[in-house]
Amino acid sequence: MNPSWPRQGLYAITPDDTDTARLLARVQVVLEAGAAWLQYRNKAADAALRDAQARELLPLCRRHDVPLIINDDWRLAAAIGADGAHLGEDDGEVAVARASLPAGALLGASCYADLDLARKAAAAGADYIAFGAFFPSPTKPNARRATPQLLRDSAALGLPRVAIGGITPDNAPALIDAGADLLAVISGVFDAPDPAIAVHQYLTGFRRSDSQLPPHARTSA
Protein backbone atom coordinates (compact mmCIF):
# COMPACT_ATOMS: atom_id res chain seq x y z
CA MET A 1 0.00 0.00 0.00
CA ASN A 2 1.39 3.36 -1.05
CA PRO A 3 2.30 5.26 2.14
CA SER A 4 1.02 8.50 0.59
CA TRP A 5 -2.53 7.15 0.53
CA PRO A 6 -4.42 8.02 3.70
CA ARG A 7 -5.71 5.20 5.87
CA GLN A 8 -8.67 7.28 7.01
CA GLY A 9 -11.29 9.34 5.24
CA LEU A 10 -14.06 9.12 2.70
CA TYR A 11 -14.02 6.18 0.28
CA ALA A 12 -16.18 7.43 -2.58
CA ILE A 13 -17.83 4.83 -4.80
CA THR A 14 -19.01 5.88 -8.23
CA PRO A 15 -22.70 5.79 -9.13
CA ASP A 16 -24.08 3.90 -12.12
CA ASP A 17 -23.66 6.49 -14.88
CA THR A 18 -23.30 5.48 -18.50
CA ASP A 19 -22.41 9.03 -19.58
CA THR A 20 -18.64 9.04 -19.19
CA ALA A 21 -18.18 12.81 -19.48
CA ARG A 22 -20.80 13.39 -16.80
CA LEU A 23 -19.29 10.71 -14.57
CA LEU A 24 -15.84 12.30 -14.81
CA ALA A 25 -17.25 15.73 -13.95
CA ARG A 26 -19.10 14.33 -10.94
CA VAL A 27 -16.04 12.47 -9.70
CA GLN A 28 -13.78 15.49 -10.10
CA VAL A 29 -15.97 17.50 -7.73
CA VAL A 30 -15.74 14.76 -5.10
CA LEU A 31 -11.98 14.34 -5.45
CA GLU A 32 -11.40 18.08 -5.23
CA ALA A 33 -13.52 18.17 -2.08
CA GLY A 34 -11.25 15.67 -0.35
CA ALA A 35 -12.28 12.05 -0.98
CA ALA A 36 -9.41 9.82 0.13
CA TRP A 37 -10.03 6.82 -2.13
CA LEU A 38 -12.21 6.18 -5.19
CA GLN A 39 -13.82 2.91 -6.20
CA TYR A 40 -15.08 2.54 -9.75
CA ARG A 41 -18.36 0.64 -9.73
CA ASN A 42 -20.90 0.62 -12.54
CA LYS A 43 -23.47 -2.16 -12.56
CA ALA A 44 -25.30 -0.57 -15.51
CA ALA A 45 -22.33 -0.69 -17.90
CA ASP A 46 -21.14 -3.48 -20.15
CA ALA A 47 -17.54 -4.67 -20.16
CA ALA A 48 -16.44 -2.29 -22.90
CA LEU A 49 -17.88 0.76 -21.15
CA ARG A 50 -16.42 -0.26 -17.79
CA ASP A 51 -13.00 -0.56 -19.42
CA ALA A 52 -13.34 2.84 -21.08
CA GLN A 53 -14.62 4.61 -17.97
CA ALA A 54 -11.98 3.08 -15.71
CA ARG A 55 -9.24 4.21 -18.10
CA GLU A 56 -10.65 7.75 -18.09
CA LEU A 57 -10.88 7.84 -14.31
CA LEU A 58 -7.30 6.72 -13.74
CA PRO A 59 -5.49 9.93 -14.80
CA LEU A 60 -8.09 11.98 -12.90
CA CYS A 61 -7.29 10.06 -9.74
CA ARG A 62 -3.56 10.36 -10.41
CA ARG A 63 -3.84 14.15 -10.55
CA HIS A 64 -5.42 14.14 -7.08
CA ASP A 65 -3.12 11.44 -5.64
CA VAL A 66 -6.15 9.28 -4.91
CA PRO A 67 -6.03 5.52 -5.47
CA LEU A 68 -8.44 4.13 -8.05
CA ILE A 69 -9.87 0.78 -7.00
CA ILE A 70 -11.91 -1.35 -9.39
CA ASN A 71 -14.99 -3.06 -8.02
CA ASP A 72 -15.56 -6.76 -8.70
CA ASP A 73 -12.87 -7.17 -11.36
CA TRP A 74 -9.20 -7.56 -10.48
CA ARG A 75 -8.43 -8.45 -14.10
CA LEU A 76 -9.65 -5.05 -15.27
CA ALA A 77 -7.64 -3.40 -12.51
CA ALA A 78 -4.51 -5.21 -13.69
CA ALA A 79 -5.19 -4.50 -17.36
CA ILE A 80 -5.40 -0.73 -16.95
CA GLY A 81 -2.84 -0.34 -14.18
CA ALA A 82 -5.34 0.75 -11.55
CA ASP A 83 -4.23 1.00 -7.94
CA GLY A 84 -6.24 -1.95 -6.75
CA ALA A 85 -9.40 -4.01 -6.76
CA HIS A 86 -12.26 -4.77 -4.42
CA LEU A 87 -13.83 -8.22 -4.35
CA GLY A 88 -17.20 -9.38 -3.14
CA GLU A 89 -17.92 -12.96 -2.23
CA ASP A 90 -18.75 -13.89 -5.84
CA ASP A 91 -15.84 -12.09 -7.51
CA GLY A 92 -13.14 -14.70 -7.17
CA GLU A 93 -10.62 -15.73 -4.56
CA VAL A 94 -8.68 -13.06 -2.69
CA ALA A 95 -5.55 -15.23 -2.78
CA VAL A 96 -5.71 -15.54 -6.58
CA ALA A 97 -6.15 -11.81 -7.02
CA ARG A 98 -3.31 -11.12 -4.57
CA ALA A 99 -0.96 -13.38 -6.52
CA SER A 100 -1.99 -11.85 -9.86
CA LEU A 101 -1.97 -8.13 -9.04
CA PRO A 102 1.28 -6.17 -9.04
CA ALA A 103 3.15 -5.68 -5.81
CA GLY A 104 1.75 -2.73 -3.90
CA ALA A 105 -1.74 -2.94 -5.42
CA LEU A 106 -4.57 -2.44 -2.96
CA LEU A 107 -6.87 -5.40 -2.50
CA GLY A 108 -10.07 -5.15 -0.51
CA ALA A 109 -12.70 -7.69 0.40
CA SER A 110 -16.35 -7.39 1.33
CA CYS A 111 -16.96 -9.22 4.58
CA TYR A 112 -20.59 -8.15 5.05
CA ALA A 113 -21.52 -9.08 8.62
CA ASP A 114 -19.07 -11.94 9.05
CA LEU A 115 -15.91 -11.67 11.13
CA ASP A 116 -14.75 -15.08 9.91
CA LEU A 117 -14.80 -13.82 6.33
CA ALA A 118 -12.62 -10.94 7.44
CA ARG A 119 -10.13 -13.31 9.05
CA LYS A 120 -9.98 -15.40 5.88
CA ALA A 121 -9.56 -12.32 3.68
CA ALA A 122 -6.72 -11.05 5.86
CA ALA A 123 -4.99 -14.42 5.74
CA ALA A 124 -5.36 -14.51 1.95
CA GLY A 125 -3.64 -11.16 1.51
CA ALA A 126 -6.34 -8.48 1.63
CA ASP A 127 -5.11 -4.98 2.40
CA TYR A 128 -8.41 -3.82 3.86
CA ILE A 129 -11.71 -5.33 4.92
CA ALA A 130 -15.20 -3.90 4.43
CA PHE A 131 -18.27 -4.49 6.56
CA GLY A 132 -21.88 -3.54 5.93
CA ALA A 133 -24.52 -2.59 5.32
CA PHE A 134 -24.69 -0.82 8.66
CA PHE A 135 -27.88 1.06 7.83
CA PRO A 136 -30.61 0.72 5.19
CA SER A 137 -29.04 1.43 1.82
CA PRO A 138 -30.77 2.63 -1.37
CA THR A 139 -28.03 0.93 -3.40
CA LYS A 140 -28.50 -2.48 -1.77
CA PRO A 141 -31.83 -2.48 0.05
CA ASN A 142 -31.62 -6.20 0.87
CA ALA A 143 -28.01 -6.20 2.05
CA ARG A 144 -27.01 -8.12 5.16
CA ARG A 145 -26.85 -5.89 8.21
CA ALA A 146 -23.64 -5.40 10.14
CA THR A 147 -23.17 -3.97 13.62
CA PRO A 148 -20.54 -1.55 14.94
CA GLN A 149 -19.25 -4.34 17.17
CA LEU A 150 -17.77 -5.97 14.05
CA LEU A 151 -15.51 -2.96 13.63
CA ARG A 152 -14.29 -3.33 17.21
CA ASP A 153 -13.84 -7.09 16.98
CA SER A 154 -11.85 -6.87 13.74
CA ALA A 155 -9.30 -4.40 15.10
CA ALA A 156 -6.96 -7.27 15.98
CA LEU A 157 -6.55 -8.07 12.28
CA GLY A 158 -4.52 -4.89 11.90
CA LEU A 159 -6.08 -3.87 8.58
CA PRO A 160 -7.95 -0.70 7.64
CA ARG A 161 -11.67 -1.24 8.18
CA VAL A 162 -14.21 0.14 5.75
CA ALA A 163 -17.83 0.76 6.72
CA ILE A 164 -20.50 0.82 4.03
CA GLY A 165 -24.25 0.94 3.70
CA GLY A 166 -26.59 3.84 4.34
CA ILE A 167 -23.93 5.98 5.99
CA THR A 168 -24.79 9.65 6.48
CA PRO A 169 -22.87 12.49 8.13
CA ASP A 170 -25.18 12.07 11.12
CA ASN A 171 -24.63 8.36 11.72
CA ALA A 172 -20.99 8.25 10.60
CA PRO A 173 -19.41 9.33 13.94
CA ALA A 174 -20.68 6.22 15.72
CA LEU A 175 -18.97 4.01 13.14
CA ILE A 176 -15.76 6.01 13.33
CA ASP A 177 -15.83 5.70 17.12
CA ALA A 178 -16.21 1.94 16.71
CA GLY A 179 -13.12 1.78 14.53
CA ALA A 180 -14.09 2.53 10.93
CA ASP A 181 -11.09 3.93 9.10
CA LEU A 182 -12.87 4.66 5.84
CA LEU A 183 -16.51 5.46 5.11
CA ALA A 184 -17.65 4.05 1.77
CA VAL A 185 -20.44 6.14 0.29
CA ILE A 186 -22.26 6.32 -3.03
CA SER A 187 -25.62 8.11 -2.88
CA GLY A 188 -24.78 10.11 0.24
CA VAL A 189 -22.24 12.00 -1.83
CA PHE A 190 -23.16 11.71 -5.48
CA ASP A 191 -26.89 12.23 -4.97
CA ALA A 192 -26.42 15.09 -2.50
CA PRO A 193 -27.59 18.57 -3.55
CA ASP A 194 -23.97 19.70 -3.24
CA PRO A 195 -21.54 16.74 -3.33
CA ALA A 196 -18.58 18.88 -2.23
CA ILE A 197 -20.39 20.00 0.91
CA ALA A 198 -21.41 16.40 1.56
CA VAL A 199 -17.78 15.28 1.41
CA HIS A 200 -16.81 17.94 3.94
CA GLN A 201 -19.63 16.85 6.24
CA TYR A 202 -18.44 13.25 6.20
CA LEU A 203 -14.87 14.31 6.90
CA THR A 204 -15.83 16.26 9.99
CA GLY A 205 -16.98 12.99 11.53
CA PHE A 206 -13.39 11.93 11.98
CA ARG A 207 -13.04 14.63 14.65
CA ARG A 208 -9.55 15.49 13.61
CA SER A 209 -8.05 18.88 12.95
CA ASP A 210 -7.34 19.84 9.36
CA SER A 211 -3.63 19.58 10.07
CA GLN A 212 -4.05 15.84 10.66
CA LEU A 213 -5.75 15.22 7.35
CA PRO A 214 -3.83 14.73 4.10
CA PRO A 215 -3.61 18.02 2.16
CA HIS A 216 -6.19 17.04 -0.46
CA ALA A 217 -8.69 16.04 2.24
CA ARG A 218 -8.67 19.21 4.32
CA THR A 219 -12.12 20.60 4.91
CA SER A 220 -11.28 24.28 4.71
CA ALA A 221 -12.42 26.11 1.61
C-alpha positions as CSV (number, residue, x, y, z in Angstrom):
1,M,0.0,0.0,0.0
2,N,1.4,3.4,-1.1
3,P,2.3,5.3,2.1
4,S,1.0,8.5,0.6
5,W,-2.5,7.1,0.5
6,P,-4.4,8.0,3.7
7,R,-5.7,5.2,5.9
8,Q,-8.7,7.3,7.0
9,G,-11.3,9.3,5.2
10,L,-14.1,9.1,2.7
11,Y,-14.0,6.2,0.3
12,A,-16.2,7.4,-2.6
13,I,-17.8,4.8,-4.8
14,T,-19.0,5.9,-8.2
15,P,-22.7,5.8,-9.1
16,D,-24.1,3.9,-12.1
17,D,-23.7,6.5,-14.9
18,T,-23.3,5.5,-18.5
19,D,-22.4,9.0,-19.6
20,T,-18.6,9.0,-19.2
21,A,-18.2,12.8,-19.5
22,R,-20.8,13.4,-16.8
23,L,-19.3,10.7,-14.6
24,L,-15.8,12.3,-14.8
25,A,-17.2,15.7,-13.9
26,R,-19.1,14.3,-10.9
27,V,-16.0,12.5,-9.7
28,Q,-13.8,15.5,-10.1
29,V,-16.0,17.5,-7.7
30,V,-15.7,14.8,-5.1
31,L,-12.0,14.3,-5.4
32,E,-11.4,18.1,-5.2
33,A,-13.5,18.2,-2.1
34,G,-11.3,15.7,-0.3
35,A,-12.3,12.1,-1.0
36,A,-9.4,9.8,0.1
37,W,-10.0,6.8,-2.1
38,L,-12.2,6.2,-5.2
39,Q,-13.8,2.9,-6.2
40,Y,-15.1,2.5,-9.8
41,R,-18.4,0.6,-9.7
42,N,-20.9,0.6,-12.5
43,K,-23.5,-2.2,-12.6
44,A,-25.3,-0.6,-15.5
45,A,-22.3,-0.7,-17.9
46,D,-21.1,-3.5,-20.1
47,A,-17.5,-4.7,-20.2
48,A,-16.4,-2.3,-22.9
49,L,-17.9,0.8,-21.2
50,R,-16.4,-0.3,-17.8
51,D,-13.0,-0.6,-19.4
52,A,-13.3,2.8,-21.1
53,Q,-14.6,4.6,-18.0
54,A,-12.0,3.1,-15.7
55,R,-9.2,4.2,-18.1
56,E,-10.7,7.7,-18.1
57,L,-10.9,7.8,-14.3
58,L,-7.3,6.7,-13.7
59,P,-5.5,9.9,-14.8
60,L,-8.1,12.0,-12.9
61,C,-7.3,10.1,-9.7
62,R,-3.6,10.4,-10.4
63,R,-3.8,14.1,-10.5
64,H,-5.4,14.1,-7.1
65,D,-3.1,11.4,-5.6
66,V,-6.2,9.3,-4.9
67,P,-6.0,5.5,-5.5
68,L,-8.4,4.1,-8.1
69,I,-9.9,0.8,-7.0
70,I,-11.9,-1.3,-9.4
71,N,-15.0,-3.1,-8.0
72,D,-15.6,-6.8,-8.7
73,D,-12.9,-7.2,-11.4
74,W,-9.2,-7.6,-10.5
75,R,-8.4,-8.4,-14.1
76,L,-9.6,-5.1,-15.3
77,A,-7.6,-3.4,-12.5
78,A,-4.5,-5.2,-13.7
79,A,-5.2,-4.5,-17.4
80,I,-5.4,-0.7,-17.0
81,G,-2.8,-0.3,-14.2
82,A,-5.3,0.7,-11.6
83,D,-4.2,1.0,-7.9
84,G,-6.2,-1.9,-6.7
85,A,-9.4,-4.0,-6.8
86,H,-12.3,-4.8,-4.4
87,L,-13.8,-8.2,-4.4
88,G,-17.2,-9.4,-3.1
89,E,-17.9,-13.0,-2.2
90,D,-18.8,-13.9,-5.8
91,D,-15.8,-12.1,-7.5
92,G,-13.1,-14.7,-7.2
93,E,-10.6,-15.7,-4.6
94,V,-8.7,-13.1,-2.7
95,A,-5.5,-15.2,-2.8
96,V,-5.7,-15.5,-6.6
97,A,-6.1,-11.8,-7.0
98,R,-3.3,-11.1,-4.6
99,A,-1.0,-13.4,-6.5
100,S,-2.0,-11.8,-9.9
101,L,-2.0,-8.1,-9.0
102,P,1.3,-6.2,-9.0
103,A,3.2,-5.7,-5.8
104,G,1.7,-2.7,-3.9
105,A,-1.7,-2.9,-5.4
106,L,-4.6,-2.4,-3.0
107,L,-6.9,-5.4,-2.5
108,G,-10.1,-5.1,-0.5
109,A,-12.7,-7.7,0.4
110,S,-16.3,-7.4,1.3
111,C,-17.0,-9.2,4.6
112,Y,-20.6,-8.2,5.0
113,A,-21.5,-9.1,8.6
114,D,-19.1,-11.9,9.0
115,L,-15.9,-11.7,11.1
116,D,-14.8,-15.1,9.9
117,L,-14.8,-13.8,6.3
118,A,-12.6,-10.9,7.4
119,R,-10.1,-13.3,9.1
120,K,-10.0,-15.4,5.9
121,A,-9.6,-12.3,3.7
122,A,-6.7,-11.1,5.9
123,A,-5.0,-14.4,5.7
124,A,-5.4,-14.5,1.9
125,G,-3.6,-11.2,1.5
126,A,-6.3,-8.5,1.6
127,D,-5.1,-5.0,2.4
128,Y,-8.4,-3.8,3.9
129,I,-11.7,-5.3,4.9
130,A,-15.2,-3.9,4.4
131,F,-18.3,-4.5,6.6
132,G,-21.9,-3.5,5.9
133,A,-24.5,-2.6,5.3
134,F,-24.7,-0.8,8.7
135,F,-27.9,1.1,7.8
136,P,-30.6,0.7,5.2
137,S,-29.0,1.4,1.8
138,P,-30.8,2.6,-1.4
139,T,-28.0,0.9,-3.4
140,K,-28.5,-2.5,-1.8
141,P,-31.8,-2.5,0.1
142,N,-31.6,-6.2,0.9
143,A,-28.0,-6.2,2.1
144,R,-27.0,-8.1,5.2
145,R,-26.8,-5.9,8.2
146,A,-23.6,-5.4,10.1
147,T,-23.2,-4.0,13.6
148,P,-20.5,-1.5,14.9
149,Q,-19.2,-4.3,17.2
150,L,-17.8,-6.0,14.1
151,L,-15.5,-3.0,13.6
152,R,-14.3,-3.3,17.2
153,D,-13.8,-7.1,17.0
154,S,-11.8,-6.9,13.7
155,A,-9.3,-4.4,15.1
156,A,-7.0,-7.3,16.0
157,L,-6.6,-8.1,12.3
158,G,-4.5,-4.9,11.9
159,L,-6.1,-3.9,8.6
160,P,-8.0,-0.7,7.6
161,R,-11.7,-1.2,8.2
162,V,-14.2,0.1,5.7
163,A,-17.8,0.8,6.7
164,I,-20.5,0.8,4.0
165,G,-24.2,0.9,3.7
166,G,-26.6,3.8,4.3
167,I,-23.9,6.0,6.0
168,T,-24.8,9.7,6.5
169,P,-22.9,12.5,8.1
170,D,-25.2,12.1,11.1
171,N,-24.6,8.4,11.7
172,A,-21.0,8.3,10.6
173,P,-19.4,9.3,13.9
174,A,-20.7,6.2,15.7
175,L,-19.0,4.0,13.1
176,I,-15.8,6.0,13.3
177,D,-15.8,5.7,17.1
178,A,-16.2,1.9,16.7
179,G,-13.1,1.8,14.5
180,A,-14.1,2.5,10.9
181,D,-11.1,3.9,9.1
182,L,-12.9,4.7,5.8
183,L,-16.5,5.5,5.1
184,A,-17.7,4.0,1.8
185,V,-20.4,6.1,0.3
186,I,-22.3,6.3,-3.0
187,S,-25.6,8.1,-2.9
188,G,-24.8,10.1,0.2
189,V,-22.2,12.0,-1.8
190,F,-23.2,11.7,-5.5
191,D,-26.9,12.2,-5.0
192,A,-26.4,15.1,-2.5
193,P,-27.6,18.6,-3.6
194,D,-24.0,19.7,-3.2
195,P,-21.5,16.7,-3.3
196,A,-18.6,18.9,-2.2
197,I,-20.4,20.0,0.9
198,A,-21.4,16.4,1.6
199,V,-17.8,15.3,1.4
200,H,-16.8,17.9,3.9
201,Q,-19.6,16.8,6.2
202,Y,-18.4,13.3,6.2
203,L,-14.9,14.3,6.9
204,T,-15.8,16.3,10.0
205,G,-17.0,13.0,11.5
206,F,-13.4,11.9,12.0
207,R,-13.0,14.6,14.7
208,R,-9.5,15.5,13.6
209,S,-8.0,18.9,13.0
210,D,-7.3,19.8,9.4
211,S,-3.6,19.6,10.1
212,Q,-4.0,15.8,10.7
213,L,-5.8,15.2,7.4
214,P,-3.8,14.7,4.1
215,P,-3.6,18.0,2.2
216,H,-6.2,17.0,-0.5
217,A,-8.7,16.0,2.2
218,R,-8.7,19.2,4.3
219,T,-12.1,20.6,4.9
220,S,-11.3,24.3,4.7
221,A,-12.4,26.1,1.6
